[in-house]
């Protein structure tokens, strides 16, 4: 398998995981309203706890940004909902 094929396979798997996670979060929100907001606030708190001198901090911040984006994609979280408590 070529590098390009491997990268494409990894992108497809990543997208499938994101889609599956979105489905699971939507259903979890139905069963426990407010869960997505709780997860979003926890992610914000976790990110705030990352020390500024942490190695690969930019990458870590990108992970948290993508997490917030994924939580918003569920449709259960207004844009202004995610903030530090």
C-alpha positions as CSV (number, residue, x, y, z in Angstrom):
1,X,0.0,0.0,0.0
2,X,1.4,3.4,-0.9
3,X,1.7,6.3,1.5
4,X,-1.1,8.1,-0.2
5,X,-3.4,5.1,0.2
6,X,-2.4,4.8,3.8
7,X,-3.2,8.4,4.4
8,X,-6.5,8.1,2.6
9,X,-7.4,5.1,4.7
10,X,-6.5,6.9,7.9
11,X,-8.7,9.9,6.8
12,X,-11.6,7.6,6.1
13,X,-11.3,5.9,9.4
14,X,-11.1,9.2,11.2
15,X,-14.2,10.6,9.5
16,X,-16.1,7.4,10.2
17,X,-15.1,7.6,13.9
18,X,-16.3,11.3,14.0
19,X,-19.6,10.3,12.4
20,X,-20.2,7.4,14.8
21,X,-19.3,9.6,17.8
22,X,-21.8,12.2,16.6
23,X,-24.5,9.6,16.4
24,X,-23.7,8.3,19.8
25,X,-23.6,11.8,21.3
26,X,-27.0,12.7,19.8
27,X,-28.6,9.6,21.2
28,X,-26.9,10.2,24.6
29,X,-28.3,13.7,24.6
30,X,-31.8,12.4,24.1
31,X,-31.4,10.0,27.0
32,X,-29.7,12.6,29.3
33,X,-30.5,16.1,28.2
34,X,-27.6,18.5,29.0
35,X,-24.9,15.8,28.6
36,X,-23.3,17.5,25.6
37,X,-23.1,20.8,27.5
38,X,-21.5,19.0,30.5
39,X,-18.9,17.5,28.2
40,X,-18.2,20.8,26.6
41,X,-17.7,22.6,29.9
42,X,-15.4,19.7,31.1
43,X,-13.3,20.0,27.9
44,X,-13.0,23.8,28.5
45,X,-11.9,23.2,32.1
46,X,-9.4,20.5,31.0
47,X,-7.9,22.8,28.4
48,X,-7.6,25.6,30.9
49,X,-5.6,23.2,33.1
50,X,-3.0,22.6,30.4
51,X,0.2,24.4,31.4
52,X,1.3,26.9,28.9
53,X,4.8,25.3,28.7
54,X,3.4,21.9,28.0
55,X,5.2,20.3,25.0
56,X,3.1,20.3,21.8
57,X,0.6,22.8,23.4
58,X,-0.5,24.0,19.9
59,X,-1.4,20.5,18.9
60,X,-3.2,20.0,22.2
61,X,-5.2,23.2,21.7
62,X,-6.1,21.9,18.2
63,X,-7.5,18.7,19.8
64,X,-9.7,20.8,22.2
65,X,-10.9,23.0,19.3
66,X,-11.9,19.9,17.3
67,X,-13.6,18.4,20.4
68,X,-15.7,21.6,20.8
69,X,-16.5,21.5,17.1
70,X,-17.6,17.9,17.3
71,X,-19.8,18.6,20.3
72,X,-21.4,21.5,18.4
73,X,-22.1,19.3,15.4
74,X,-24.6,17.3,17.6
75,X,-26.9,20.2,17.4
76,X,-27.4,20.1,21.1
77,X,-25.0,23.0,21.9
78,X,-25.5,26.6,20.9
79,X,-22.4,28.4,19.9
80,X,-22.4,30.6,23.0
81,X,-22.9,27.6,25.3
82,X,-19.2,26.7,25.6
83,X,-17.4,29.0,28.0
84,X,-15.3,28.8,31.1
85,X,-17.3,28.5,34.3
